[in-house]
């Protein structure tokens, strides 16, 4: 399951994350922080069994008290977000890759 830990005054604390419904395995790979706070994290999660498994993008937003799932726009095929940069709480760009055949670069903007 995805994990976020936050440090305050030198003490690390786990912050619970929402995982997409029906998944037992999700990964966060990047987080972006503005001067005020870390607000958006991205990664991916699997769906489907075995060789039919697809990976879908995962985005979470910190609302000040809880991490919340965010919808992402998605091209067809496997999609993984690996990094994110936010210039404000409402303006972020995430990058990663998706596969149809061959692999393609992926960028999403909010």
N, CA, C and O atoms as CSV, one atom per row, in Angstrom:
chain,resi,resn,atom,element,x,y,z
A,1,UNK,N,N,0.839,-1.181,0.000
A,1,UNK,CA,C,0.000,0.000,0.000
A,1,UNK,C,C,0.878,1.237,0.000
A,1,UNK,O,O,2.003,1.196,0.497
A,2,UNK,N,N,0.385,2.326,-0.545
A,2,UNK,CA,C,1.179,3.548,-0.557
A,2,UNK,C,C,1.431,4.048,0.861
A,2,UNK,O,O,0.636,3.819,1.773
A,3,UNK,N,N,2.546,4.730,1.017
A,3,UNK,CA,C,2.942,5.210,2.336
A,3,UNK,C,C,3.418,6.648,2.221
A,3,UNK,O,O,4.186,6.990,1.322
A,4,UNK,N,N,2.954,7.489,3.142
A,4,UNK,CA,C,3.471,8.845,3.280
A,4,UNK,C,C,3.833,9.037,4.741
A,4,UNK,O,O,3.040,8.721,5.627
A,5,UNK,N,N,5.019,9.550,4.994
A,5,UNK,CA,C,5.418,9.936,6.340
A,5,UNK,C,C,5.746,11.415,6.330
A,5,UNK,O,O,6.319,11.928,5.368
A,6,UNK,N,N,5.383,12.094,7.396
A,6,UNK,CA,C,5.587,13.533,7.515
A,6,UNK,C,C,6.438,13.805,8.755
A,6,UNK,O,O,6.211,13.222,9.815
A,7,UNK,N,N,7.407,14.686,8.610
A,7,UNK,CA,C,8.271,15.039,9.729
A,7,UNK,C,C,7.879,16.409,10.270
A,7,UNK,O,O,7.754,17.374,9.516
A,8,UNK,N,N,7.690,16.479,11.576
A,8,UNK,CA,C,7.403,17.737,12.246
A,8,UNK,C,C,8.212,17.769,13.530
A,8,UNK,O,O,8.092,16.882,14.374
A,9,UNK,N,N,9.027,18.785,13.669
A,9,UNK,CA,C,9.877,18.947,14.858
A,9,UNK,C,C,10.759,17.714,15.079
A,9,UNK,O,O,11.012,17.319,16.217
A,10,UNK,N,N,11.227,17.108,13.970
A,10,UNK,CA,C,12.149,15.982,14.066
A,10,UNK,C,C,11.504,14.633,14.312
A,10,UNK,O,O,12.215,13.639,14.460
A,11,UNK,N,N,10.181,14.562,14.362
A,11,UNK,CA,C,9.479,13.298,14.574
A,11,UNK,C,C,8.713,12.916,13.320
A,11,UNK,O,O,7.933,13.706,12.788
A,12,UNK,N,N,8.947,11.683,12.850
A,12,UNK,CA,C,8.251,11.188,11.657
A,12,UNK,C,C,6.954,10.516,12.071
A,12,UNK,O,O,6.921,9.753,13.037
A,13,UNK,N,N,5.875,10.803,11.329
A,13,UNK,CA,C,4.568,10.198,11.571
A,13,UNK,C,C,3.990,9.707,10.241
A,13,UNK,O,O,4.085,10.387,9.219
A,14,UNK,N,N,3.389,8.512,10.274
A,14,UNK,CA,C,2.730,7.955,9.093
A,14,UNK,C,C,1.411,8.689,8.879
A,14,UNK,O,O,0.661,8.922,9.827
A,15,UNK,N,N,1.134,9.052,7.627
A,15,UNK,CA,C,-0.146,9.643,7.251
A,15,UNK,C,C,-0.899,8.619,6.407
A,15,UNK,O,O,-0.390,8.193,5.370
A,16,UNK,N,N,-2.099,8.213,6.823
A,16,UNK,CA,C,-2.868,7.226,6.053
A,16,UNK,C,C,-3.187,7.741,4.648
A,16,UNK,O,O,-3.476,8.922,4.453
A,17,UNK,N,N,-3.129,6.834,3.684
A,17,UNK,CA,C,-3.387,7.143,2.273
A,17,UNK,C,C,-4.603,6.340,1.820
A,17,UNK,O,O,-4.795,5.206,2.256
A,18,UNK,N,N,-5.414,6.916,0.958
A,18,UNK,CA,C,-6.521,6.185,0.345
A,18,UNK,C,C,-5.979,5.415,-0.850
A,18,UNK,O,O,-5.294,5.982,-1.702
A,19,UNK,N,N,-6.282,4.137,-0.912
A,19,UNK,CA,C,-5.914,3.344,-2.087
A,19,UNK,C,C,-7.143,3.204,-2.974
A,19,UNK,O,O,-8.266,3.176,-2.470
A,20,UNK,N,N,-6.948,3.117,-4.284
A,20,UNK,CA,C,-8.096,2.908,-5.178
A,20,UNK,C,C,-8.854,1.633,-4.812
A,20,UNK,O,O,-8.250,0.639,-4.407
A,21,UNK,N,N,-10.153,1.666,-4.956
A,21,UNK,CA,C,-11.009,0.536,-4.632
A,21,UNK,C,C,-10.579,-0.714,-5.400
A,21,UNK,O,O,-10.303,-0.645,-6.598
A,22,UNK,N,N,-10.525,-1.842,-4.718
A,22,UNK,CA,C,-10.228,-3.111,-5.361
A,22,UNK,C,C,-8.762,-3.430,-5.544
A,22,UNK,O,O,-8.439,-4.488,-6.084
A,23,UNK,N,N,-7.848,-2.551,-5.113
A,23,UNK,CA,C,-6.429,-2.849,-5.276
A,23,UNK,C,C,-5.804,-3.210,-3.935
A,23,UNK,O,O,-6.190,-2.684,-2.892
A,24,UNK,N,N,-4.843,-4.105,-3.979
A,24,UNK,CA,C,-4.100,-4.463,-2.774
A,24,UNK,C,C,-2.655,-3.996,-2.868
A,24,UNK,O,O,-1.867,-4.215,-1.947
A,25,UNK,N,N,-2.308,-3.357,-3.972
A,25,UNK,CA,C,-0.932,-2.946,-4.199
A,25,UNK,C,C,-0.926,-1.618,-4.957
A,25,UNK,O,O,-1.365,-1.552,-6.105
A,26,UNK,N,N,-0.436,-0.580,-4.322
A,26,UNK,CA,C,-0.336,0.724,-4.974
A,26,UNK,C,C,1.010,1.321,-4.589
A,26,UNK,O,O,1.542,1.031,-3.518
A,27,UNK,N,N,1.557,2.155,-5.466
A,27,UNK,CA,C,2.878,2.734,-5.237
A,27,UNK,C,C,2.853,4.235,-5.480
A,27,UNK,O,O,2.307,4.699,-6.481
A,28,UNK,N,N,3.442,4.987,-4.566
A,28,UNK,CA,C,3.670,6.412,-4.779
A,28,UNK,C,C,5.139,6.583,-5.131
A,28,UNK,O,O,6.005,6.003,-4.477
A,29,UNK,N,N,5.430,7.384,-6.169
A,29,UNK,CA,C,6.798,7.531,-6.657
A,29,UNK,C,C,7.300,8.961,-6.599
A,29,UNK,O,O,8.508,9.189,-6.668
A,30,UNK,N,N,6.396,9.938,-6.475
A,30,UNK,CA,C,6.823,11.332,-6.469
A,30,UNK,C,C,5.879,12.189,-5.653
A,30,UNK,O,O,4.688,11.895,-5.550
A,31,UNK,N,N,6.420,13.256,-5.072
A,31,UNK,CA,C,5.614,14.194,-4.303
A,31,UNK,C,C,6.139,15.593,-4.574
A,31,UNK,O,O,7.335,15.783,-4.799
A,32,UNK,N,N,5.239,16.574,-4.552
A,32,UNK,CA,C,5.646,17.949,-4.773
A,32,UNK,C,C,5.236,18.793,-3.578
A,32,UNK,O,O,4.136,18.656,-3.042
A,33,UNK,N,N,6.141,19.663,-3.178
A,33,UNK,CA,C,5.903,20.540,-2.037
A,33,UNK,C,C,6.077,21.990,-2.479
A,33,UNK,O,O,7.028,22.323,-3.186
A,34,UNK,N,N,5.154,22.845,-2.056
A,34,UNK,CA,C,5.331,24.278,-2.210
A,34,UNK,C,C,5.910,24.773,-0.889
A,34,UNK,O,O,6.160,23.967,0.007
A,35,UNK,N,N,6.125,26.056,-0.750
A,35,UNK,CA,C,6.690,26.595,0.483
A,35,UNK,C,C,5.814,26.269,1.688
A,35,UNK,O,O,6.328,26.081,2.790
A,36,UNK,N,N,4.497,26.200,1.491
A,36,UNK,CA,C,3.586,25.989,2.611
A,36,UNK,C,C,3.449,24.523,3.017
A,36,UNK,O,O,3.389,24.224,4.209
A,37,UNK,N,N,3.399,23.604,2.053
A,37,UNK,CA,C,3.125,22.206,2.398
A,37,UNK,C,C,3.340,21.290,1.200
A,37,UNK,O,O,3.390,21.734,0.053
A,38,UNK,N,N,3.466,19.983,1.501
A,38,UNK,CA,C,3.469,18.952,0.462
A,38,UNK,C,C,2.017,18.592,0.209
A,38,UNK,O,O,1.314,18.157,1.121
A,39,UNK,N,N,1.564,18.772,-1.022
A,39,UNK,CA,C,0.133,18.636,-1.283
A,39,UNK,C,C,-0.247,17.551,-2.295
A,39,UNK,O,O,-1.368,17.047,-2.233
A,40,UNK,N,N,0.631,17.173,-3.219
A,40,UNK,CA,C,0.240,16.224,-4.261
A,40,UNK,C,C,1.306,15.150,-4.430
A,40,UNK,O,O,2.496,15.451,-4.526
A,41,UNK,N,N,0.861,13.879,-4.466
A,41,UNK,CA,C,1.755,12.743,-4.680
A,41,UNK,C,C,1.215,11.919,-5.845
A,41,UNK,O,O,0.003,11.850,-6.048
A,42,UNK,N,N,2.113,11.291,-6.615
A,42,UNK,CA,C,1.704,10.481,-7.763
A,42,UNK,C,C,2.415,9.141,-7.764
A,42,UNK,O,O,3.457,8.972,-7.130
A,43,UNK,N,N,1.835,8.190,-8.486
A,43,UNK,CA,C,2.402,6.854,-8.636
A,43,UNK,C,C,1.528,6.031,-9.554
A,43,UNK,O,O,1.065,6.514,-10.588
A,44,UNK,N,N,1.297,4.753,-9.161
A,44,UNK,CA,C,0.481,3.865,-9.983
A,44,UNK,C,C,-0.063,2.725,-9.135
A,44,UNK,O,O,0.385,2.492,-8.012
A,45,UNK,N,N,-1.049,2.013,-9.705
A,45,UNK,CA,C,-1.588,0.821,-9.049
A,45,UNK,C,C,-2.024,-0.177,-10.121
A,45,UNK,O,O,-2.394,0.216,-11.228
A,46,UNK,N,N,-1.977,-1.484,-9.785
A,46,UNK,CA,C,-2.351,-2.509,-10.761
A,46,UNK,C,C,-3.839,-2.833,-10.702
A,46,UNK,O,O,-4.475,-2.715,-9.655
A,47,UNK,N,N,-4.383,-3.246,-11.850
A,47,UNK,CA,C,-5.738,-3.787,-11.933
A,47,UNK,C,C,-5.681,-5.038,-12.787
A,47,UNK,O,O,-4.829,-5.150,-13.669
A,48,UNK,N,N,-6.566,-5.967,-12.540
A,48,UNK,CA,C,-6.642,-7.184,-13.346
A,48,UNK,C,C,-5.681,-8.258,-12.883
A,48,UNK,O,O,-4.732,-7.976,-12.151
A,49,UNK,N,N,-5.923,-9.493,-13.308
A,49,UNK,CA,C,-5.105,-10.635,-12.897
A,49,UNK,C,C,-3.915,-10.890,-13.827
A,49,UNK,O,O,-3.973,-10.581,-15.017
A,50,UNK,N,N,-2.853,-11.449,-13.284
A,50,UNK,CA,C,-1.711,-11.971,-14.030
A,50,UNK,C,C,-1.298,-11.189,-15.253
A,50,UNK,O,O,-1.012,-9.994,-15.169
A,51,UNK,N,N,-1.264,-11.873,-16.417
A,51,UNK,CA,C,-0.818,-11.250,-17.659
A,51,UNK,C,C,-1.792,-10.199,-18.185
A,51,UNK,O,O,-1.426,-9.408,-19.056
A,52,UNK,N,N,-3.027,-10.174,-17.674
A,52,UNK,CA,C,-4.012,-9.177,-18.092
A,52,UNK,C,C,-3.914,-7.909,-17.241
A,52,UNK,O,O,-4.695,-6.976,-17.425
A,53,UNK,N,N,-2.969,-7.875,-16.322
A,53,UNK,CA,C,-2.827,-6.750,-15.401
A,53,UNK,C,C,-2.443,-5.469,-16.132
A,53,UNK,O,O,-1.534,-5.458,-16.963
A,54,UNK,N,N,-3.148,-4.397,-15.810
A,54,UNK,CA,C,-2.815,-3.060,-16.293
A,54,UNK,C,C,-2.380,-2.219,-15.107
A,54,UNK,O,O,-2.823,-2.441,-13.980
A,55,UNK,N,N,-1.516,-1.259,-15.367
A,55,UNK,CA,C,-1.124,-0.304,-14.332
A,55,UNK,C,C,-1.756,1.037,-14.663
A,55,UNK,O,O,-1.634,1.529,-15.784
A,56,UNK,N,N,-2.428,1.623,-13.689
A,56,UNK,CA,C,-3.126,2.887,-13.862
A,56,UNK,C,C,-2.483,3.962,-12.995
A,56,UNK,O,O,-1.909,3.654,-11.951
A,57,UNK,N,N,-2.576,5.222,-13.419
A,57,UNK,CA,C,-1.954,6.296,-12.653
A,57,UNK,C,C,-2.691,6.544,-11.339
A,57,UNK,O,O,-3.910,6.394,-11.250
A,58,UNK,N,N,-1.926,6.924,-10.329
A,58,UNK,CA,C,-2.459,7.232,-9.006
A,58,UNK,C,C,-2.044,8.647,-8.637
A,58,UNK,O,O,-0.867,8.993,-8.738
A,59,UNK,N,N,-2.996,9.469,-8.211
A,59,UNK,CA,C,-2.702,10.819,-7.728
A,59,UNK,C,C,-3.467,11.027,-6.428
A,59,UNK,O,O,-4.651,10.704,-6.331
A,60,UNK,N,N,-2.781,11.566,-5.438
A,60,UNK,CA,C,-3.376,11.847,-4.130
A,60,UNK,C,C,-3.114,13.314,-3.786
A,60,UNK,O,O,-2.065,13.865,-4.120
A,61,UNK,N,N,-4.078,13.931,-3.118
A,61,UNK,CA,C,-3.985,15.336,-2.735
A,61,UNK,C,C,-4.197,15.473,-1.234
A,61,UNK,O,O,-5.151,14.914,-0.694
A,62,UNK,N,N,-3.319,16.213,-0.548
A,62,UNK,CA,C,-3.432,16.473,0.885
A,62,UNK,C,C,-4.295,17.715,1.070
A,62,UNK,O,O,-3.930,18.800,0.616
A,63,UNK,N,N,-5.449,17.559,1.742
A,63,UNK,CA,C,-6.364,18.686,1.919
A,63,UNK,C,C,-6.137,19.439,3.234
A,63,UNK,O,O,-6.919,20.320,3.593
A,64,UNK,N,N,-5.081,19.094,3.936
A,64,UNK,CA,C,-4.774,19.727,5.215
A,64,UNK,C,C,-4.995,18.792,6.390
A,64,UNK,O,O,-4.459,19.009,7.476
A,65,UNK,N,N,-5.798,17.736,6.163
A,65,UNK,CA,C,-6.019,16.766,7.232
A,65,UNK,C,C,-6.053,15.321,6.724
A,65,UNK,O,O,-5.838,14.392,7.502
A,66,UNK,N,N,-6.323,15.122,5.422
A,66,UNK,CA,C,-6.467,13.780,4.864
A,66,UNK,C,C,-5.925,13.737,3.441
A,66,UNK,O,O,-6.084,14.695,2.685
A,67,UNK,N,N,-5.277,12.613,3.068
A,67,UNK,CA,C,-4.904,12.376,1.676
A,67,UNK,C,C,-6.138,11.878,0.943
A,67,UNK,O,O,-6.817,10.968,1.420
A,68,UNK,N,N,-6.437,12.465,-0.214
A,68,UNK,CA,C,-7.622,12.113,-0.990
A,68,UNK,C,C,-7.221,11.726,-2.422
A,68,UNK,O,O,-6.332,12.338,-3.015
A,69,UNK,N,N,-7.891,10.702,-2.961
A,69,UNK,CA,C,-7.663,10.300,-4.346
A,69,UNK,C,C,-8.091,11.409,-5.293
A,69,UNK,O,O,-9.067,12.117,-5.042
A,70,UNK,N,N,-7.342,11.550,-6.393
A,70,UNK,CA,C,-7.683,12.485,-7.459
A,70,UNK,C,C,-7.864,11.706,-8.744
A,70,UNK,O,O,-7.127,10.755,-9.007
A,71,UNK,N,N,-8.828,12.097,-9.538
A,71,UNK,CA,C,-9.006,11.493,-10.859
A,71,UNK,C,C,-7.884,11.971,-11.773
A,71,UNK,O,O,-7.429,13.110,-11.664
A,72,UNK,N,N,-7.440,11.095,-12.675
A,72,UNK,CA,C,-6.422,11.463,-13.667
A,72,UNK,C,C,-6.963,11.166,-15.056
A,72,UNK,O,O,-7.732,10.223,-15.240
A,73,UNK,N,N,-6.563,11.967,-16.028
A,73,UNK,CA,C,-6.891,11.688,-17.429
A,73,UNK,C,C,-5.982,10.562,-17.890
A,73,UNK,O,O,-4.809,10.524,-17.518
A,74,UNK,N,N,-6.497,9.656,-18.683
A,74,UNK,CA,C,-5.703,8.472,-19.005
A,74,UNK,C,C,-5.778,8.075,-20.467
A,74,UNK,O,O,-6.872,7.863,-20.990
A,75,UNK,N,N,-4.625,7.968,-21.149
A,75,UNK,CA,C,-4.625,7.310,-22.459
A,75,UNK,C,C,-4.765,5.804,-22.251
A,75,UNK,O,O,-4.616,5.323,-21.128
A,76,UNK,N,N,-5.051,5.051,-23.316
A,76,UNK,CA,C,-5.186,3.597,-23.214
A,76,UNK,C,C,-3.851,2.959,-22.879
A,76,UNK,O,O,-2.800,3.544,-23.141
A,77,UNK,N,N,-3.880,1.765,-22.301
A,77,UNK,CA,C,-2.667,1.013,-22.002
A,77,UNK,C,C,-2.164,1.244,-20.585
A,77,UNK,O,O,-2.814,1.905,-19.776
A,78,UNK,N,N,-0.989,0.683,-20.304
A,78,UNK,CA,C,-0.361,0.836,-18.992
A,78,UNK,C,C,0.048,2.298,-18.791
A,78,UNK,O,O,0.523,2.946,-19.724
A,79,UNK,N,N,-0.140,2.817,-17.566
A,79,UNK,CA,C,0.221,4.203,-17.279
A,79,UNK,C,C,0.850,4.300,-15.910
A,79,UNK,O,O,0.274,3.825,-14.931
A,80,UNK,N,N,2.018,4.904,-15.821
A,80,UNK,CA,C,2.702,5.087,-14.546
A,80,UNK,C,C,3.178,6.530,-14.451
A,80,UNK,O,O,3.835,7.035,-15.361
A,81,UNK,N,N,2.843,7.192,-13.346
A,81,UNK,CA,C,3.354,8.523,-13.063
A,81,UNK,C,C,4.512,8.381,-12.086
A,81,UNK,O,O,4.390,7.700,-11.068
A,82,UNK,N,N,5.639,9.024,-12.395
A,82,UNK,CA,C,6.831,8.853,-11.577
A,82,UNK,C,C,7.361,10.117,-10.948
A,82,UNK,O,O,8.204,10.044,-10.055
A,83,UNK,N,N,6.898,11.274,-11.381
A,83,UNK,CA,C,7.389,12.521,-10.826
A,83,UNK,C,C,6.355,13.613,-10.984
A,83,UNK,O,O,5.497,13.544,-11.864
A,84,UNK,N,N,6.433,14.626,-10.128
A,84,UNK,CA,C,5.472,15.718,-10.169
A,84,UNK,C,C,6.132,16.993,-9.689
A,84,UNK,O,O,7.019,16.966,-8.836
A,85,UNK,N,N,5.691,18.112,-10.246
A,85,UNK,CA,C,6.130,19.430,-9.804
A,85,UNK,C,C,4.914,20.343,-9.767
A,85,UNK,O,O,4.145,20.403,-10.726
A,86,UNK,N,N,4.743,21.054,-8.656
A,86,UNK,CA,C,3.615,21.977,-8.499
A,86,UNK,C,C,4.157,23.381,-8.260
A,86,UNK,O,O,5.062,23.575,-7.448
A,87,UNK,N,N,3.601,24.354,-8.972
A,87,UNK,CA,C,3.984,25.743,-8.752
A,87,UNK,C,C,3.041,26.418,-7.760
A,87,UNK,O,O,3.352,27.481,-7.223
A,88,UNK,N,N,1.872,25.785,-7.516
A,88,UNK,CA,C,0.921,26.232,-6.502
A,88,UNK,C,C,0.043,25.031,-6.164
A,88,UNK,O,O,0.176,23.972,-6.778
A,89,UNK,N,N,-0.851,25.187,-5.195
A,89,UNK,CA,C,-1.714,24.070,-4.807
A,89,UNK,C,C,-2.599,23.597,-5.955
A,89,UNK,O,O,-2.991,22.430,-5.976
A,90,UNK,N,N,-2.927,24.469,-6.911
A,90,UNK,CA,C,-3.822,24.100,-8.001
A,90,UNK,C,C,-3.182,23.917,-9.350
A,90,UNK,O,O,-3.889,23.695,-10.333
A,91,UNK,N,N,-1.849,24.002,-9.440
A,91,UNK,CA,C,-1.182,23.907,-10.730
A,91,UNK,C,C,0.010,22.961,-10.651
A,91,UNK,O,O,1.064,23.311,-10.120
A,92,UNK,N,N,-0.176,21.748,-11.189
A,92,UNK,CA,C,0.869,20.717,-11.137
A,92,UNK,C,C,1.066,20.083,-12.512
A,92,UNK,O,O,0.140,20.044,-13.323
A,93,UNK,N,N,2.270,19.588,-12.768
A,93,UNK,CA,C,2.561,18.785,-13.947
A,93,UNK,C,C,3.226,17.504,-13.477
A,93,UNK,O,O,4.206,17.544,-12.733
A,94,UNK,N,N,2.689,16.356,-13.912
A,94,UNK,CA,C,3.245,15.051,-13.562
A,94,UNK,C,C,3.768,14.387,-14.831
A,94,UNK,O,O,3.218,14.583,-15.914
A,95,UNK,N,N,4.831,13.601,-14.690
A,95,UNK,CA,C,5.405,12.900,-15.832
A,95,UNK,C,C,5.546,11.421,-15.516
A,95,UNK,O,O,5.580,11.023,-14.351
A,96,UNK,N,N,5.627,10.616,-16.557
A,96,UNK,CA,C,5.804,9.188,-16.419
A,96,UNK,C,C,5.844,8.557,-17.789
A,96,UNK,O,O,6.436,9.114,-18.714
A,97,UNK,N,N,5.216,7.386,-17.936
A,97,UNK,CA,C,5.193,6.703,-19.225
A,97,UNK,C,C,3.911,5.900,-19.347
A,97,UNK,O,O,3.261,5.580,-18.352
A,98,UNK,N,N,3.559,5.582,-20.581
A,98,UNK,CA,C,2.470,4.656,-20.838
A,98,UNK,C,C,2.851,3.771,-22.005
A,98,UNK,O,O,3.705,4.123,-22.818
A,99,UNK,N,N,2.205,2.611,-22.078
A,99,UNK,CA,C,2.563,1.660,-23.126
A,99,UNK,C,C,1.342,1.288,-23.941
A,99,UNK,O,O,0.337,0.800,-23.423
A,100,UNK,N,N,1.460,1.522,-25.165
A,100,UNK,CA,C,0.593,0.884,-26.147
A,100,UNK,C,C,1.532,-0.102,-26.821
A,100,UNK,O,O,1.484,-1.294,-26.515
A,101,UNK,N,N,2.361,0.345,-27.706
A,101,UNK,CA,C,3.482,-0.378,-28.263
A,101,UNK,C,C,4.075,0.517,-29.334
A,101,UNK,O,O,3.426,0.736,-30.357
A,102,UNK,N,N,5.235,1.025,-29.155
A,102,UNK,CA,C,6.152,0.900,-28.023
A,102,UNK,C,C,5.766,1.857,-26.886
A,102,UNK,O,O,4.739,2.532,-26.955
A,103,UNK,N,N,6.608,1.907,-25.836
A,103,UNK,CA,C,6.376,2.814,-24.710
A,103,UNK,C,C,6.379,4.266,-25.175
A,103,UNK,O,O,7.119,4.627,-26.090
A,104,UNK,N,N,5.561,5.089,-24.550
A,104,UNK,CA,C,5.451,6.502,-24.890
A,104,UNK,C,C,5.667,7.348,-23.634
A,104,UNK,O,O,5.371,6.899,-22.526
A,105,UNK,N,N,6.176,8.555,-23.801
A,105,UNK,CA,C,6.314,9.487,-22.696
A,105,UNK,C,C,4.938,10.045,-22.357
A,105,UNK,O,O,4.098,10.237,-23.236
A,106,UNK,N,N,4.722,10.301,-21.080
A,106,UNK,CA,C,3.429,10.780,-20.608
A,106,UNK,C,C,3.633,12.015,-19.753
A,106,UNK,O,O,4.500,12.027,-18.880
A,107,UNK,N,N,2.848,13.052,-19.991
A,107,UNK,CA,C,2.847,14.242,-19.125
A,107,UNK,C,C,1.399,14.634,-18.895
A,107,UNK,O,O,0.591,14.646,-19.824
A,108,UNK,N,N,1.076,14.958,-17.640
A,108,UNK,CA,C,-0.270,15.386,-17.281
A,108,UNK,C,C,-0.166,16.695,-16.541
A,108,UNK,O,O,0.787,16.927,-15.798
A,109,UNK,N,N,-1.144,17.547,-16.745
A,109,UNK,CA,C,-1.122,18.837,-16.079
A,109,UNK,C,C,-2.465,19.094,-15.427
A,109,UNK,O,O,-3.519,18.792,-15.987
A,110,UNK,N,N,-2.403,19.665,-14.219
A,110,UNK,CA,C,-3.624,20.041,-13.503
A,110,UNK,C,C,-3.572,21.517,-13.262
A,110,UNK,O,O,-4.495,22.079,-12.671
